Amino acid sequence: VQLVESGGGLVQAGGSLRLSCAASGSIFSTKAMGWYRQSPGKERELVAAISSGGTTYYVESVKGRFTISRDNAKNTLYLQMNSLKPEDTAMYYCAANVENTDPKSVDTWGQGTLATVSS
């Protein structure tokens, strides 16, 4: 599986961004997928994940604001980010084989897309 993210950019606080992750390969639908983020000086953090069956996980700080979804027919993962805050500023990475919050479980990473939220 190869992963290519898009959709990052600069937005004002309170705004929205939609990240996309296009996956190559035929096994996308069988993998748990997720979005991690990392900002300077901080560890990479699992923001949201979705199992092959559609069960979702969100870190507490984004609950009610972010929505993860997947379209297996298009081999694409999404992250809809609403009510963005300056603290959401980070590089966002698409990840495959997200078994838990530990990034060591991930077997494939995208190159990342930068989301910047201005105050």
C-alpha positions in Angstrom: 0.0 0.0 0.0 1.2 3.5 -0.8 -0.5 6.6 0.7 -0.7 10.1 -0.7 -2.3 12.9 1.4 -3.8 16.1 0.2 -6.0 18.9 1.5 -3.9 20.7 4.0 -3.5 24.4 4.0 -3.9 27.6 6.0 -7.2 28.4 7.7 -8.4 30.8 10.3 -9.5 29.6 13.7 -13.0 28.3 13.5 -12.6 27.2 9.9 -12.6 23.8 8.3 -10.3 21.6 6.3 -10.8 18.2 4.7 -7.9 15.9 4.4 -7.8 13.1 1.9 -5.5 10.1 1.6 -5.4 8.1 -1.6 -4.2 4.6 -1.2 -2.8 2.3 -3.9 -3.2 -1.4 -3.8 -6.1 -3.8 -3.4 -5.9 -4.4 0.3 -7.0 -0.9 1.5 -10.4 -2.2 2.5 -9.0 -4.8 4.9 -6.8 -2.4 6.8 -7.5 -0.2 9.8 -6.5 3.3 8.8 -5.8 6.4 10.7 -4.6 10.0 10.9 -1.7 11.0 13.1 -0.4 14.5 13.6 2.9 15.9 14.8 3.9 19.5 15.6 7.4 20.7 16.4 8.8 19.4 19.6 5.9 17.0 20.2 5.4 13.3 19.7 3.4 11.9 16.9 -0.2 11.6 18.1 -3.1 9.4 16.8 -5.9 11.8 16.0 -8.5 9.4 14.6 -8.7 5.9 13.3 -11.3 3.7 11.5 -11.4 -0.1 11.4 -12.1 -2.1 8.3 -15.6 -2.5 9.6 -16.1 1.2 10.3 -15.5 1.5 14.0 -14.0 4.8 14.8 -11.6 6.2 17.4 -10.9 9.9 18.2 -8.4 11.5 20.6 -10.3 13.4 23.3 -9.2 16.8 22.0 -10.9 16.5 18.6 -14.1 14.7 19.6 -17.1 16.5 18.2 -15.0 18.5 15.7 -13.2 15.9 13.5 -14.8 13.1 11.5 -12.9 10.2 10.0 -14.4 8.3 7.1 -13.3 5.9 4.4 -14.5 5.1 0.9 -13.3 1.6 0.1 -14.6 1.8 -3.5 -12.2 4.8 -4.1 -9.4 3.5 -1.8 -9.6 6.8 0.0 -9.5 7.9 3.6 -10.8 11.3 4.8 -10.5 13.5 7.8 -13.1 16.3 8.0 -11.8 18.9 10.5 -14.2 21.6 11.7 -14.0 24.3 14.3 -10.3 24.3 14.0 -8.1 25.7 16.7 -4.5 27.0 16.5 -3.4 24.0 18.6 -4.6 21.8 15.7 -1.7 23.1 13.6 0.5 20.2 12.7 1.7 17.9 10.0 -1.0 15.3 9.4 0.0 11.8 8.3 -2.2 9.1 6.9 -1.3 5.7 8.3 -2.2 2.1 7.5 -2.5 -0.8 9.9 -3.4 1.3 12.9 -3.9 -1.4 15.6 -3.6 0.9 18.6 -2.4 4.4 19.4 1.3 3.3 19.3 2.7 4.5 15.9 4.9 1.3 15.9 1.9 -0.7 14.8 1.7 1.3 11.5 3.2 -0.4 8.5 2.8 2.4 5.9 2.9 6.2 6.2 2.0 8.9 3.9 4.3 11.9 3.3 2.2 14.2 5.3 0.1 17.3 4.7 0.5 20.5 6.7 -2.5 22.1 8.3 -2.0 25.6 9.8 -4.6 27.3 11.9 -4.2 31.0 12.5 -5.7 32.8 15.5 
